[in-house]
Amino acid sequence: SYAYACGPEAMLFNLHKLLLNYNIPHQMLIERYVKCAIGICGSCAINGLRVCRDGPVFTDKVLRTLRDFGFYRRSPSGTREALLIS
């Protein structure tokens, strides 16, 4: 089995945790504001990776290393904001 997912980050984060519990490998499409689309501006950055250049699809192995995944996002102006997850 292998899972693929895209959607709101809060949903992806909870699905990621569930899939890890069941040991199911997966890939997820992370959505971020992309301004330049070539990796220069950094508006789409998530822990040093740029979604426009390094993604937008990330494997479960990469997602495990992203401390901001599921907790922080970038606003349209590029500032880091807390993501509200229940």
C-alpha positions, 0 to 999 in steps of 0.5 A: 500500500502507498498513499498520496494526498493533497489538501489543507495542511492541518488535514495533511498533518493529521493524515501523516500521523495516522499513516505513520502509525500504520507504517504506510509509506506516503507522499503529500503535496504541500501548499505554500504561497509561491511568489517567484517560483524559482527558489529565490524569494523564500516565501514558500520555504518550510525548514530550509526546503523551498516548495517551488523548487524542492517540492511541492510533493514530499515523501513521508521521510522528508515530512518527518524532518520538517519541524514546521509541517503542521504547526506553521505556515507563511502568510501572503506577506511571507511572515511565519504564522501558527497553524491552528490544529485540533 
